[in-house]
Amino acid sequence: MAETTVLIVDDEPDICDFISTVLRDHGYATSRAANGAEALEKVRAAPPDLITLDISMPEKSGVKFYREMKESGAWNKIPIVIVTGISEEFRRFISTRRQVPPPEGYLSKPFDAGELLGLVRKLTGGGAS
């Protein structure tokens, strides 16, 4: 059985390192992108099983990337977990957009490894150990 792959989209190296370490320690494969443009290239090259997505990033924001993913027939089924330090108001905002469905998951920074793992396992069908 192929490894479950998670694309981590965040411009903060420390956050990428934390998410990657937690997931790899539990049997997930990870790749990284520092912004929405790079993430789109990675999705085109090898669609992941799940994406963790920061909202505030340079070049292409997480919001634009999220919209592109959810409007795409090819990739709209890939679960996306929004990982951000932005407030509860943003969560309500993104969850009430009529143009796109709400994210499959949401983590507010700071979050702990257990929260991350629980959400990833739930959205990938239990996936790794």
Secondary structure, DSSP 8 states (H G I E B T S, - for coil): ----EEEEE-S-HHHHHHHHHHHHHTT-EEEEESSHHHHHHHHHHS--SEEEE-SS-SSS-HHHHHHHHHH-TTTTTS-EEEEESS-HHHHHHHHT-SSS---SEEEESS--HHHHHHHHHHHTTT---
